[in-house]
Amino acid sequence: MAIMPHDPYVLVTGGAGYIGSHTVELLLRRGYRPVVFDNFSTGHRALLLNDDWIQGDLRELESIRGALQKYPFQSVLHFASHCYVGESMDDPPKYFFDNLTQALNLLRAMLEFRIPHFVLSSTCSVYGHPQQVPIPETHPVAPTNPYGESKRMIERILEWYDRADRIRFVSLRYFNAAGAHPSGRLGELHDPEPHLIPRVLQVAAGIRPFVEIHGEDYPTADGTCIRDYVHVVDLAEAHLLALQRLQRTGQTGIFNLGTGKGYSVKEVIRAAQKITGREIPCRSGLRRPGDPSDLVADPTRAERDLDWVPRHSTLESILETAWNFLKVPRRRQEREG
């Protein structure tokens, strides 16, 4: 018989987004009562899996207070954020104002309602250009773009809240989230799509004419960037394990989420051609500002302290599930309309 969680209600900000929706699905299966808080600026109603959701804006403190009054929350999973490196280089004020305002308002409301546990959706962008690869959590943090800087600022704020014995937190520094739910029900629905794997598969599907490779002069074996891809289902599992760690021990921690293995842009394209059985035309483009050449995680701490194992994160599994999601009929969009 399944053991019910002691504190089942969890506020999931940004729960109608890509990683948030996968985490909600897992929480529901494990007996939790996730409540989604989303303004649907980038989230999708088609990705909502239960009726416990609130449309609100984290930039409005009263909106958060209203949500926290409705349920006996003890934990928050915070996904809501602007999260694109390129966009952050073009519009730094958007990233600093919105990402920080949302986090500060949320933390203020949590203190008012005595909610002690916070799991942050963070990023490997906090490391900047790595001095060593794979990258451990002890690596110096030196973000090279406003997105990474905004996340590191939130981590620093949380460290001070923790030091003051007010809120305990876990920060999960993702490397490259990818893939889709094996059921085909959940996946990436970004518009425009900034991420490599869905863009590559859109070319295979005839939605895009070609893949633009942003830089072929990096100091890597084939000249293209290397990234550590981690399946979104494994990311969801890590959030549940982080939540359970907080509920069980109250111990704060920062963890990398990656596989320890990287693939270049050209390797991803070749693998996608094999999975789809289709040609994927490419064009060479300029480097994107703020892009490091090589980002690969050292996931030892998460594997040891969270008992986290990325079971779905082979490149083949990531591409296969993302490809299956892309081929699902467009009824997702019809539900949104």
C-alpha positions in Angstrom: 0.0 0.0 0.0 1.4 3.4 -1.0 2.4 5.7 1.9 0.7 9.1 1.7 2.9 12.2 2.1 2.7 13.8 5.5 2.4 17.3 3.9 0.6 16.6 0.6 -0.2 20.2 -0.5 2.6 21.7 -2.6 2.5 25.1 -4.4 4.0 24.7 -7.9 4.7 28.1 -9.5 5.0 27.9 -13.3 3.4 24.4 -13.1 1.8 24.9 -16.6 5.3 25.1 -18.1 7.6 22.4 -19.5 9.4 21.1 -16.4 6.8 22.2 -14.0 4.0 20.2 -15.7 6.2 17.0 -15.7 6.8 17.5 -11.9 3.1 18.0 -11.3 2.4 14.7 -13.1 4.9 12.9 -10.9 3.6 14.5 -7.7 0.0 13.4 -8.5 1.2 9.8 -9.1 3.1 9.9 -5.7 0.1 11.0 -3.7 0.7 14.7 -3.4 -1.7 17.5 -4.0 0.1 20.0 -6.2 -1.5 23.3 -6.8 -0.4 25.2 -9.9 0.1 28.9 -9.8 0.7 30.3 -13.2 0.0 33.5 -15.2 0.0 31.5 -18.5 2.3 34.1 -20.2 4.5 31.1 -21.3 2.7 28.2 -19.6 -0.1 26.3 -21.3 -3.5 25.2 -20.0 -3.1 22.1 -22.2 -0.4 20.9 -19.8 -2.5 21.2 -16.7 -3.3 17.7 -15.3 -5.6 18.5 -12.4 -8.2 21.0 -11.3 -6.1 22.6 -8.5 -4.7 25.6 -10.3 -4.7 29.3 -9.8 -4.2 32.0 -12.4 -2.1 34.7 -10.8 1.0 36.8 -11.1 4.0 36.5 -8.8 4.8 40.2 -9.4 1.6 41.0 -7.5 2.0 40.2 -3.8 -1.7 40.1 -3.1 -2.2 37.5 -5.8 0.3 35.2 -4.0 -1.3 35.9 -0.6 -4.7 35.0 -2.0 -3.4 31.6 -3.3 -1.6 30.8 0.0 -4.8 31.4 2.0 -6.6 28.6 0.1 -4.5 25.6 1.0 -2.3 24.4 3.9 1.0 24.6 2.1 4.3 23.6 3.7 6.4 23.6 0.5 6.9 25.5 -2.7 8.4 24.4 -5.9 9.4 27.5 -7.9 9.6 27.1 -11.6 8.1 30.4 -12.7 10.9 32.4 -14.4 12.2 33.9 -17.6 14.8 31.4 -18.7 16.4 32.0 -22.1 20.0 33.0 -22.3 19.8 34.8 -25.6 16.7 36.8 -24.6 18.4 37.8 -21.4 21.3 39.2 -23.3 18.9 41.3 -25.4 16.7 42.4 -22.4 18.6 42.3 -19.1 16.0 44.5 -17.2 13.2 41.9 -18.0 15.3 39.2 -16.4 16.5 41.1 -13.3 13.2 42.8 -12.5 10.8 40.0 -13.2 12.8 37.0 -11.9 13.9 38.8 -8.7 10.5 40.5 -8.0 8.7 37.2 -8.4 11.1 35.4 -6.1 11.1 38.1 -3.4 7.3 38.4 -3.4 7.0 34.7 -3.1 9.5 34.5 -0.2 7.8 37.4 1.6 4.4 35.6 1.4 5.9 32.3 2.5 7.3 34.0 5.6 3.9 35.5 6.3 2.2 32.1 6.0 5.1 30.2 7.8 5.8 28.0 4.8 9.3 26.6 5.5 10.4 24.7 2.4 11.5 26.0 -1.0 12.8 24.2 -4.0 14.4 26.5 -6.7 14.6 25.7 -10.4 18.1 27.0 -11.0 20.6 26.6 -13.8 24.1 25.6 -14.8 24.4 29.1 -16.3 25.5 30.3 -12.8 28.9 28.8 -13.5 29.7 30.9 -16.6 32.7 29.7 -18.6 33.8 26.5 -16.8 37.3 26.2 -15.4 37.0 22.4 -15.2 34.7 19.9 -16.8 32.7 18.0 -15.5 31.5 20.9 -13.3 31.1 20.3 -9.5 28.9 22.4 -7.2 32.1 23.8 -5.7 33.1 25.4 -9.0 33.2 29.2 -8.8 30.0 30.9 -9.9 30.6 33.6 -12.5 27.5 34.0 -14.8 28.1 35.3 -18.3 24.5 36.3 -19.0 21.6 38.0 -17.1 19.6 34.8 -16.9 22.3 33.0 -14.9 23.0 36.1 -12.9 19.4 36.4 -11.9 19.3 32.8 -10.7 22.5 33.2 -8.7 21.1 36.3 -7.1 18.0 34.3 -6.0 20.3 31.5 -4.6 22.2 34.2 -2.6 18.9 35.5 -1.2 17.9 32.0 -0.2 21.3 31.5 1.5 20.6 34.5 3.7 17.1 33.4 4.5 18.5 30.0 5.5 21.2 31.6 7.6 18.5 33.6 9.4 16.7 30.3 10.1 13.6 31.4 8.1 13.4 29.2 5.0 15.1 26.0 4.1 15.8 25.5 0.5 17.2 23.2 -2.2 18.5 24.7 -5.4 18.6 22.4 -8.4 21.1 23.6 -11.1 19.8 22.0 -14.3 22.1 21.4 -17.3 20.1 21.0 -20.5 16.5 19.9 -20.0 15.2 17.9 -22.9 12.8 15.1 -23.9 9.1 14.6 -23.2 6.8 12.4 -21.1 6.8 8.8 -22.5 3.0 9.0 -22.7 3.2 11.8 -25.3 0.9 13.9 -23.0 3.5 16.4 -22.0 6.4 18.1 -23.7 7.9 21.3 -24.9 5.5 23.9 -26.2 7.7 27.0 -26.5 6.9 29.7 -29.1 9.4 30.7 -30.4 11.4 27.5 -29.6 14.9 28.4 -28.3 16.2 24.9 -27.5 18.3 22.8 -29.9 16.6 19.3 -29.7 13.0 20.5 -30.4 14.3 22.8 -33.2 16.2 19.9 -34.7 13.2 17.7 -34.6 11.0 20.4 -36.1 13.3 20.4 -39.1 12.9 16.6 -39.3 9.1 17.1 -39.2 9.1 19.7 -42.0 8.1 22.5 -39.6 11.4 24.4 -40.0 13.5 24.5 -43.2 16.9 24.0 -41.5 18.8 24.0 -38.2 21.0 27.0 -37.6 24.3 26.0 -35.8 25.3 28.9 -33.6 29.1 28.8 -34.0 31.4 26.1 -35.4 34.6 27.6 -34.1 34.5 26.5 -30.5 37.5 24.7 -28.9 35.7 21.3 -29.2 36.3 18.2 -31.4 33.9 19.3 -34.1 33.8 23.0 -33.4 30.3 23.1 -31.9 29.1 23.6 -28.4 28.9 20.6 -26.0 26.0 20.2 -23.6 24.9 17.7 -21.0 21.3 16.8 -21.8 19.0 15.5 -19.0 15.6 14.1 -19.5 12.7 16.2 -18.1 11.2 13.1 -16.4 14.5 12.7 -14.5 14.4 16.4 -13.6 10.9 15.9 -12.2 12.1 13.0 -10.1 14.9 15.2 -8.7 12.4 17.8 -7.6 10.4 15.2 -5.7 13.5 13.8 -4.0 14.6 17.4 -3.1 11.1 18.0 -1.6 11.2 14.8 0.4 14.7 15.7 1.7 13.4 19.0 2.9 10.3 17.5 4.5 12.3 14.7 6.1 15.5 16.6 7.3 15.1 20.3 6.7 18.6 20.3 5.2 19.5 23.0 2.7 21.5 22.0 -0.4 22.6 22.9 -3.9 22.7 20.1 -6.5 23.7 19.8 -10.2 21.3 17.9 -12.4 23.0 16.3 -15.3 24.4 13.0 -16.6 28.2 13.8 -16.6 28.3 13.2 -20.4 28.1 15.9 -23.1 27.1 15.9 -26.7 28.1 18.4 -29.4 25.5 20.1 -31.6 26.5 18.1 -34.5 26.3 14.8 -32.5 22.8 15.7 -31.5 21.8 16.3 -35.2 23.3 13.1 -36.3 21.5 11.1 -33.6 18.2 12.9 -34.5 18.7 11.9 -38.1 19.1 8.3 -37.0 16.0 8.3 -34.7 13.7 10.0 -37.2 15.1 8.5 -40.4 15.0 11.9 -42.0 17.6 14.3 -43.3 18.1 17.4 -41.2 19.6 20.3 -43.2 21.9 22.7 -41.3 23.3 26.2 -41.8 26.2 27.8 -40.0 25.5 30.9 -38.0 27.2 33.2 -35.6 28.0 32.4 -31.9 25.4 33.6 -29.4 26.7 36.0 -26.8 27.2 34.4 -23.4 27.4 30.8 -24.7 30.2 28.7 -23.1 31.7 26.0 -25.3 31.4 23.1 -22.9 28.9 22.6 -20.1 28.9 19.1 -18.5 27.7 18.3 -15.0 29.4 16.4 -12.2 26.2 14.9 -10.7 27.9 13.0 -7.9 26.4 15.1 -5.1 22.8 14.6 -6.3 23.3 10.9 -6.8 24.8 10.6 -3.3 22.7 12.9 -1.2 19.3 12.8 -3.1 19.7 9.2 -4.2 18.9 10.5 -7.7 19.6 8.4 -10.8 18.9 9.8 -14.3 17.3 6.7 -15.7 15.8 8.2 -18.8 18.6 10.5 -19.9 20.3 8.6 -22.8 20.4 10.8 -25.9 18.3 8.2 -27.7 15.5 8.2 -25.1 15.5 12.0 -25.0 15.2 12.2 -28.8 12.6 9.4 -29.1 10.3 10.9 -26.5 10.6 14.4 -27.9 9.9 13.1 -31.4 6.8 11.1 -30.2 5.5 14.3 -28.5 6.0 16.3 -31.7 4.0 13.8 -33.7 1.0 13.8 -31.3 -2.0 15.4 -33.1 -2.4 19.1 -32.4 -5.3 18.4 -30.0 -3.1 20.0 -27.3 -3.5 23.3 -29.1 -7.3 22.7 -29.5 -7.7 22.4 -25.7 -6.0 25.7 -25.3 -8.2 27.5 -27.8 
